[in-house]
Amino acid sequence: MPTPELTNSKGPTAGSDAPDRPLTHGAASAPIFVIGCARSGTTLVRLLLDSHPNISAGAETKFLPELERMIERANLDRKFDLQRAYLLDRMREFYGTIQHDYMARRGKRRWAEKTPAYTLHLPLIDELYPDAQFVHVIRDARDVVASTRDRWGYRAALGTALSKWRRYVTAARAFGRRLPAGRYHDLRYEALVEDPETVARELLAFLNEPWEAQVLAYDQYSHADLDQHVGLQEERRRSAEDRRLIYASRVRHGADLDPLLRMAVRLGGRRLMRELGYTDSQR
């Protein structure tokens, strides 16, 4: 039976279609940030979270670092004799209002943000939201490079192989080591697609949210800004002849890397890959 496609404008929002079922208020209400190198599975994690009746995970915002740079370029602190704490409050008010209002319109009580670029700006995020929880999605560098090549071309793939994957993973893990328990969680893409329920249960337990089986049926709900993602998912299911909603056919996708990209991955990330347990014997 064909898998229904995701929709942007049609279908219920998770949480909005069950008015007779109260939201769970025992879980934490801290913001959630899904981080990691692009093409690591962060969108899949966003979809799982956005399908939970308590959590709203909208489209990528991307603008927090640029907002900070704009404030710095304008020298607002000097011109108006402003303290950093005041500027952070105004940034938090602007950004948080957008997230909160979107969340409230959807009948939810907690918001999440998935923007891979924020992985390189985690100290700023932590200043803004010192109670936030971070979910770091990690994927084999070879598969990230292959996915980058397919999505953005060879030059982008080469840059990811030589430095980007290592830079993002290293930054997130170093940040996570500095946080107290309960604020940072590593999630392996490979484990998620091989055993979605177990990994999703672990994720929700980390977030102190109740288990909801509907997170594994995210295609039944409306999610913002995903037209292109829907098409890519359906194309991959057809090509792999795998009709499961969460398919594992992209694991070891990097097996078809050409010699130059393979060498670039070894130069850029071999030590970190070994540290993470990604070995040559897996190919």
C-alpha positions as CSV (number, residue, x, y, z in Angstrom):
1,M,0.0,0.0,0.0
2,P,1.6,3.4,-1.0
3,T,2.7,5.6,1.8
4,P,0.7,8.9,2.1
5,E,2.7,12.0,1.4
6,L,3.4,14.8,3.8
7,T,1.4,17.9,3.2
8,N,1.9,21.6,4.0
9,S,-1.6,23.0,3.9
10,K,-3.9,19.9,4.2
11,G,-4.3,17.5,7.0
12,P,-4.5,18.1,10.8
13,T,-1.8,19.5,12.9
14,A,-0.7,17.1,15.6
15,G,-2.4,18.1,18.7
16,S,-5.1,20.2,17.0
17,D,-7.3,17.2,16.0
18,A,-7.9,15.9,19.5
19,P,-9.7,18.7,21.5
20,D,-11.1,16.1,24.0
21,R,-7.6,15.0,25.0
22,P,-5.8,17.4,27.2
23,L,-2.1,18.2,26.6
24,T,0.4,16.7,29.0
25,H,1.7,19.4,31.3
26,G,4.0,17.3,33.4
27,A,6.9,17.5,30.9
28,A,9.5,20.3,30.7
29,S,8.6,23.3,28.5
30,A,12.2,24.3,27.6
31,P,12.9,25.0,23.9
32,I,14.4,22.2,21.9
33,F,17.1,22.7,19.3
34,V,17.8,20.0,16.7
35,I,21.4,20.5,15.5
36,G,24.0,18.7,13.4
37,C,25.6,18.8,10.0
38,A,23.2,19.3,7.2
39,R,22.1,16.1,5.4
40,S,22.4,14.1,8.7
41,G,18.7,13.4,9.2
42,T,17.8,16.6,11.1
43,T,14.6,17.0,9.1
44,L,13.4,13.5,9.9
45,V,13.9,14.3,13.6
46,R,12.0,17.6,13.2
47,L,9.1,15.7,11.6
48,L,9.0,13.2,14.5
49,L,8.9,16.1,17.0
50,D,6.4,18.2,15.1
51,S,4.0,15.2,15.1
52,H,4.0,15.0,18.9
53,P,0.8,16.6,20.4
54,N,2.9,18.8,22.7
55,I,5.7,20.0,20.4
56,S,5.7,22.5,17.5
57,A,8.7,22.2,15.3
58,G,8.3,24.7,12.4
59,A,10.4,25.7,9.5
60,E,14.1,26.7,9.9
61,T,14.5,30.3,11.0
62,K,18.3,30.6,10.4
63,F,18.5,34.3,11.4
64,L,19.7,34.3,15.0
65,P,23.4,34.6,14.3
66,E,22.7,37.2,11.6
67,L,20.5,39.2,14.1
68,E,23.4,39.2,16.5
69,R,25.8,40.4,13.8
70,M,23.4,43.1,12.7
71,I,23.2,44.4,16.3
72,E,27.0,44.3,16.6
73,R,27.5,46.1,13.2
74,A,25.1,48.8,14.3
75,N,27.1,49.3,17.5
76,L,23.8,49.6,19.4
77,D,25.5,48.8,22.7
78,R,27.8,51.8,22.4
79,K,25.3,54.2,20.8
80,F,22.6,53.6,23.3
81,D,24.7,52.5,26.3
82,L,23.1,49.1,26.3
83,Q,24.2,46.0,28.2
84,R,24.5,42.6,26.5
85,A,21.8,41.2,28.8
86,Y,19.4,43.8,27.5
87,L,20.1,43.0,23.9
88,L,19.8,39.3,24.5
89,D,16.4,40.0,26.1
90,R,15.2,41.9,23.0
91,M,16.5,39.1,20.7
92,R,14.8,36.5,22.8
93,E,11.6,38.5,22.8
94,F,11.5,38.9,19.0
95,Y,12.5,35.3,18.2
96,G,10.6,33.7,21.0
97,T,7.4,35.5,20.1
98,I,7.5,34.1,16.6
99,Q,8.0,30.6,17.9
100,H,5.4,31.0,20.7
101,D,2.7,32.4,18.6
102,Y,3.1,29.7,15.9
103,M,3.1,27.1,18.6
104,A,-0.1,28.5,20.2
105,R,-1.9,28.6,16.9
106,R,-1.3,24.9,16.6
107,G,-2.6,24.1,20.1
108,K,0.8,23.0,21.4
109,R,2.8,24.1,24.5
110,R,6.5,23.7,23.6
111,W,8.5,24.7,20.5
112,A,11.5,23.2,18.7
113,E,13.8,24.6,16.1
114,K,15.8,22.7,13.5
115,T,18.4,24.8,11.9
116,P,21.7,23.0,11.2
117,A,23.6,26.3,10.9
118,Y,22.9,27.0,14.6
119,T,25.4,24.2,15.4
120,L,28.2,26.7,15.0
121,H,26.5,29.2,17.2
122,L,25.6,27.2,20.2
123,P,27.1,29.6,22.8
124,L,24.7,32.3,21.6
125,I,21.7,29.8,21.7
126,D,22.7,28.9,25.3
127,E,22.9,32.5,26.3
128,L,19.4,33.1,24.9
129,Y,17.9,29.9,26.3
130,P,20.0,28.5,29.3
131,D,17.3,25.9,29.9
132,A,17.1,24.7,26.2
133,Q,17.6,21.0,25.3
134,F,19.8,20.0,22.3
135,V,19.4,17.0,20.1
136,H,22.5,16.4,18.0
137,V,21.9,14.2,15.0
138,I,25.0,12.3,13.9
139,R,25.4,10.4,10.6
140,D,28.3,8.6,8.9
141,A,30.4,11.2,7.1
142,R,30.4,9.2,3.9
143,D,26.6,9.2,3.7
144,V,26.5,12.9,4.6
145,V,28.9,13.6,1.8
146,A,26.9,11.5,-0.7
147,S,23.7,13.2,0.3
148,T,25.3,16.6,0.0
149,R,26.5,15.7,-3.5
150,D,23.0,14.6,-4.6
151,R,21.4,17.7,-3.1
152,W,23.9,20.6,-3.6
153,G,26.5,19.3,-6.0
154,Y,30.1,18.1,-6.1
155,R,31.8,21.2,-4.8
156,A,29.6,21.3,-1.7
157,A,30.2,17.6,-1.1
158,L,34.0,18.1,-1.3
159,G,33.8,20.9,1.3
160,T,31.7,18.7,3.5
161,A,34.2,15.9,3.2
162,L,37.3,18.0,3.9
163,S,36.0,20.0,6.8
164,K,32.3,20.8,7.3
165,W,31.2,17.4,8.7
166,R,34.1,17.3,11.2
167,R,33.6,21.0,12.2
168,Y,29.9,20.6,12.9
169,V,30.2,17.3,14.8
170,T,33.1,18.5,16.8
171,A,31.5,21.8,17.7
172,A,28.3,20.1,18.9
173,R,30.0,17.4,20.9
174,A,32.4,19.9,22.6
175,F,29.4,22.0,23.5
176,G,27.4,19.0,24.8
177,R,30.3,18.0,27.1
178,R,30.1,21.4,28.8
179,L,26.4,21.1,29.6
180,P,24.8,19.5,32.6
181,A,23.0,16.1,32.3
182,G,19.6,16.3,30.7
183,R,20.4,19.1,28.2
184,Y,22.3,17.3,25.4
185,H,21.4,14.1,23.5
186,D,23.3,12.4,20.7
187,L,21.0,10.6,18.2
188,R,22.5,8.4,15.5
189,Y,20.7,8.5,12.1
190,E,21.5,4.9,11.4
191,A,19.9,3.7,14.7
192,L,16.8,5.8,14.0
193,V,16.1,4.4,10.6
194,E,16.9,0.8,11.7
195,D,14.7,0.9,14.8
196,P,12.5,4.0,14.8
197,E,10.4,3.2,17.8
198,T,13.2,2.5,20.2
199,V,15.2,5.6,19.2
200,A,12.1,7.8,19.2
201,R,11.1,6.5,22.7
202,E,14.7,7.3,23.9
203,L,14.4,10.8,22.4
204,L,11.1,11.6,24.0
205,A,12.3,10.2,27.3
206,F,15.3,12.6,27.1
207,L,12.9,15.5,26.4
208,N,10.7,14.4,29.3
209,E,7.8,14.0,27.0
210,P,5.3,11.1,27.0
211,W,5.5,8.5,24.3
212,E,3.1,9.0,21.4
213,A,3.0,6.5,18.6
214,Q,1.8,9.2,16.2
215,V,5.3,10.5,15.9
216,L,6.0,7.5,13.7
217,A,3.1,8.4,11.5
218,Y,4.2,12.0,10.7
219,D,2.9,11.7,7.2
220,Q,-0.6,12.0,8.6
221,Y,0.0,15.6,9.8
222,S,0.7,19.0,8.3
223,H,4.2,20.3,8.5
224,A,5.4,23.7,7.2
225,D,7.8,24.3,4.4
226,L,8.4,20.7,3.2
227,D,7.3,20.5,-0.4
228,Q,10.7,19.6,-1.8
229,H,11.4,17.2,1.0
230,V,8.2,15.3,0.3
231,G,9.2,14.8,-3.3
232,L,12.7,13.6,-2.4
233,Q,11.3,11.1,0.1
234,E,8.9,9.6,-2.3
235,E,11.5,9.4,-5.1
236,R,13.9,7.5,-2.7
237,R,11.2,5.1,-1.7
238,R,10.5,4.3,-5.3
239,S,14.1,3.9,-6.3
240,A,14.9,1.6,-3.3
241,E,11.6,-0.2,-3.5
242,D,11.1,0.5,0.2
243,R,7.7,1.8,1.0
244,R,8.3,2.3,4.7
245,L,7.7,5.8,5.9
246,I,11.1,5.8,7.7
247,Y,13.3,3.9,5.3
248,A,16.9,2.6,5.8
249,S,18.0,2.6,2.2
250,R,20.1,5.7,2.7
251,V,22.4,4.0,5.1
252,R,25.7,3.2,3.4
253,H,24.6,5.6,0.6
254,G,28.2,6.8,0.6
255,A,29.4,3.5,-0.7
256,D,29.3,4.9,-4.3
257,L,31.6,7.9,-3.6
258,D,34.2,8.4,-6.2
259,P,37.9,8.1,-5.3
260,L,38.4,11.8,-4.8
261,L,35.5,12.2,-2.4
262,R,36.6,9.0,-0.5
263,M,40.1,10.4,-0.1
264,A,38.6,13.8,1.1
265,V,36.5,12.0,3.7
266,R,39.6,10.2,5.0
267,L,41.6,13.4,5.1
268,G,38.9,15.4,6.7
269,G,37.2,13.1,9.1
270,R,38.8,9.7,9.5
271,R,39.9,10.1,13.1
272,L,36.5,11.4,14.2
273,M,34.8,8.7,12.3
274,R,36.8,6.0,14.1
275,E,36.1,7.7,17.4
276,L,32.4,7.5,16.6
277,G,32.6,3.9,15.5
278,Y,32.2,4.4,11.8
279,T,34.8,2.0,10.3
280,D,35.9,1.0,6.9
281,S,34.6,-2.5,7.6
282,Q,31.1,-1.1,7.5
283,R,31.4,-0.5,3.7
